[in-house]
Amino acid sequence: MTATGDAQDQAAHDHDTRGRAAAPAGAIERRVAAIESLLVEKSLITSDTVDAVVAAYERDIGPLNGARVVARAWADDDYRRRLLADGTAAIGELGYGGAEGEHLVVVENTPEVHNLVVCTLCSCYPWPVLGLPPRWYKSFAYRARAVREPRAVMAEFGTTVPDDVEVRVWDSSAEVRYMVLPLRPPGTDGAAEDQLAALVTRDHMIGVVR
Amino acid sequence: MGGMHGFGHVEPEPGEPVFHAPWEGRTFGLMLVTGAVGLRSGPLRPRIEGLPPAAYLASSYYERWAAAVEVALVDEGTLTADEIEARAATAGPEPTRSEATSPELVAAIPRFLDSPQPTSGVPVDSAFAVGDRVTVRRMAPEAHHRCPRYVRGASGTVTHIAGGWPHPGDDTPEAVCTVRFAMTDLWGDDAEPGHLYIDLWERYLA
């Protein structure tokens, strides 16, 4: 790790635990390295297994999976119905599932309803379709406020939900993981699924963007 | 932390990387791999929530994971606190690399992480039915549970029986009910309009 890297880590760390005492830069890095080194030296694990987990989430498992699910639902009404009836099974049809995706429920935005997902107890999140959560989703601010003032939180993402639309907040603190099926944008009739998927962002599927 | 004040704005980070530093990825990988090879057992969430509150609040997400993995490995006797302490005092930022590899485990990781495993909650009898008006019990459990403080004492309506799952610390499935609350029933008359949905084991409900 370079000095620049350390500085960036420190900045990121300060940002993450803003206003609170933070561990010295590098201390956590050395501690995690110590644990991994001890496990490796005792031949309890091999480095390639940890590499493989990191690579899976950096490379393969991310919000593009969820975007493909949304695009399929927009393009295929039968699929949309299956998705809303049994999210786990319908998402499995596209080949997605696994850790933190064993029990998936998809909630649908409509002209009358807007959905927002949070986990107040930790940061539960549907990994197979959205990847690992962004830092803001794990932040104390989001966990504390999304259930109490969802419209104010969404406004910080530039999202204004009309007053006559019901806001539904889903606190995914138990075993089910939730994902939002966003509204299909107008003017996309006849678009191919790949084109539709390109319109869907992680923030749409969490619900901070409508 | 549902409902707490004082944490400021939510701050999105454009172009955010999956891991902000290599140690975060190593922590996450160690969390999954130590579980997969049986070096620790049981969920880590109780260990994260068991951190002293001041430490919890002063730690980042992956620092909490790292602490929980460390506690679990020590509890299981895989490593000792002393050897971790001693090694951390002298370790560099880069972990030792093994010459050995584990091709079978590496091949199994994508199947575990990214392939359909439809193991949704099992059907169970529930004391409640969709449409029932329920009140969340007042309680102050010390052990790990999934009933946030902000819903305790509030009344709502069962909208769905999600299925049955063992409550943390138990072995047998118990019904988990999705309950809908009016925001005003949680936060008072000046609450934002709208509704809150949350999955609650039926032991939390009356």
Interface residues (C-beta under 8 A of the other chain):
Chain A: M1 G5 Q8 D9 A12 H13 H15 D16 T17 R18 G19 R20 A21 A22 A23 G26 A27 I28 E29 R30 R31 V32 A33 A34 I35 E36 S37 L38 L39 V40 E41 S43 L44 I45 T46 S47 D48 T49 V50 D51 A52 V53 V54 A56 Y57 E58 D60 I61 G62 D86 T88 A89 I91 G92 G95 Y96 G97 G98 A99 G101 E102 H103 V105 T120 L121 C122 S123 W127 P128 G131 L132 P134 R135 W136 K138 S139 F140 A141 Y142 R143 A144 R145 V147 R148 E149 P150 R151 A152 V153 E156 F157 E166 V167 R168 V169 W170 D171 S172 S173 A174 E175 V176 D203
Chain B: M1 G2 G3 M4 H5 F7 G8 H9 V10 E11 P12 E13 E16 V18 F19 H20 A21 P22 W23 G25 R26 T27 F28 G29 L30 L32 V33 T34 A36 V37 L39 R45 I48 E49 L57 A58 S59 S60 Y61 Y62 E63 A66 V69 E70 L73 T78 L79 E83 I84 R87 A88 A91 G92 P93 E94 P95 T96 R97 S98 A100 T101 S102 P103 L105 V106 I109 P110 R111 F112 L113 D114 S115 P116 Q117 P118 T119 S120 G121 R146 P148 Y150 A162 G163 W165 V176 T178 L186 W187 A191 E192 P193 G194 H195 L196 Y197 I198 D199 L200 W201
